[in-house]
Amino acid sequence: MLNAREIAPMAANLSMFANPAISGGLSVAVPGEIKGYYALHQKYGVLKWEELFKPAIQFCEEGIPVSEYLAARIQQSKRAIMNSPSLKELFVDPATNKPYQTGDLIKNLKLGKTLRVLAEEGEDAIYHGGSIGKMLVDDIQSHGGIVTEEDFRQYSVQWGTPATTQIKDCIVHTVPFPGSGPLLNFILNLINENITSNHELLWHRIIEAFKHGFGLRTCICNGEYAPVFKELFSLMSSKDFAAEIFPRIKDDRTFDKGAYYGANNTLAGDRGTANVAVLGPNGDAITVTSTINALFGSKTASQQTGIILNDEMDDFSTPGKLNNYSILPLPANFVRPRERPLSSMVPTIVLDEHKDPRLILGAAGGPKITTAVAQVIIRHLLLEEPLDQAIQAPRLHHQLHPMYIQYESGFDEKILESLKAKGHVLKMRSGNDGFSAVTAITVASKKDVQAVYDKRRPGSVAYYE
């Protein structure tokens, strides 16, 4: 398991976001994505490093058509884009001074040039005094940020052990903290051990599992910083722990107090996320989730490099404030220099009884990532639905705060009425924000492999022989 998550700059401090909105240069954390890809390539790569960049460079230089989804997101963020010269340069047609529309061709020549340098110089271009790192620091600081060249030099990726559990005869490997893999395992353990053919009851139990999981989330933090939490980390993937919690799920009712679900905080949307799942001809499998956090990240871009800058500092907690996704502030997740913030990402690989890949998946969608991946695994592996059906089916989401179920149009009305009768508050998702989007590959046998992307957002499937 490789963690190339962003880290807080060395100059970061707890009070830095007490007043201003979390956007602009101050919200930019030290990115690790390129260093992570480079480390992966050094250990497992087959193609030459520079070969990996050619398709992306071609897209940047020749352009790609604006999808309906991207056009809607541009329109949604129109004010921020028009107020940001760096984003305006990327997403506004200079001939009309209007945001690009569906079908327009969009290019990013500066990013293409940046990718050419990265293809030639590797990680050194950013992390060891190279030209791209210097330009990023200049542009971040020009927007009020505090990232320095020393932050890049001090950045390191982390190889670690996955968070693991078992469902049926399959082994689930997912990311440990600061990712939300243990939360995913906790949900799966609760449902796997208490599956029922009564679908109305099953979905009540699933929602209650979500609520208990997000309640536990308020007790966790980065395990490297606070070793006292390591026991909780391992417990969340434990079947015995799930068995202890299950009696608190009452089949006839729900509860509207966070404290019932273990939440230790009484205070009351990742849209810049993408996931890719890959299965190689030799059976190797990888799933990668990457993000710039909110929609268009920090609402700024590096004008010299063409890179849209993240706002990952929002994934840290600030005393007394909810983050962009209405997540409660967690004292153990407060800003600390060089720490990695908590994340909802859960790239996951499920192995069969022969330890071969059975299901490879991940998702985008902020806190909905964890619940979306859980629902796909439950539907596909426990309820034995075809993968495409499991992914495209309408979903439910509950993150404890706010205290209601979000549901998608088309979800089974009988189940919704049953949930309402048990005391759940329901609100239908409005708008076309993509909700959460799962990408996955299922492997029934060497000759029966299916890849599926979530039609809630643009995606694609590619097979190579």
Secondary structure as UniProt FT lines:
FT   STRAND          2..3
FT   TURN            10..11
FT   TURN            14..17
FT   HELIX           25..27
FT   HELIX           33..44
FT   HELIX           49..53
FT   HELIX           54..62
FT   STRAND          64..65
FT   HELIX           68..76
FT   HELIX           78..82
FT   HELIX           85..91
FT   STRAND          92..93
FT   TURN            94..97
FT   STRAND          98..99
FT   TURN            102..103
FT   STRAND          105..106
FT   HELIX           109..121
FT   TURN            122..123
FT   HELIX           124..127
FT   HELIX           131..142
FT   TURN            143..144
FT   HELIX           149..154
FT   STRAND          158..159
FT   STRAND          163..167
FT   TURN            168..169
FT   STRAND          170..174
FT   TURN            177..178
FT   HELIX           181..192
FT   TURN            193..194
FT   HELIX           199..217
FT   TURN            218..219
FT   TURN            223..225
FT   HELIX           227..229
FT   HELIX           230..236
FT   HELIX           239..245
FT   HELIX           246..248
FT   TURN            251..252
FT   HELIX           258..261
FT   TURN            271..272
FT   STRAND          273..279
FT   TURN            281..282
FT   STRAND          285..291
FT   TURN            295..298
FT   TURN            303..305
FT   HELIX           312..315
FT   STRAND          317..318
FT   TURN            319..320
FT   TURN            324..325
FT   HELIX           331..333
FT   TURN            337..338
FT   STRAND          348..351
FT   TURN            353..354
FT   STRAND          357..364
FT   TURN            366..367
FT   HELIX           368..377
FT   HELIX           378..382
FT   HELIX           387..392
FT   STRAND          396..397
FT   STRAND          405..407
FT   TURN            409..410
FT   HELIX           413..421
FT   TURN            422..423
FT   STRAND          426..428
FT   STRAND          437..445
FT   TURN            446..447
FT   STRAND          448..453
FT   TURN            455..456
//
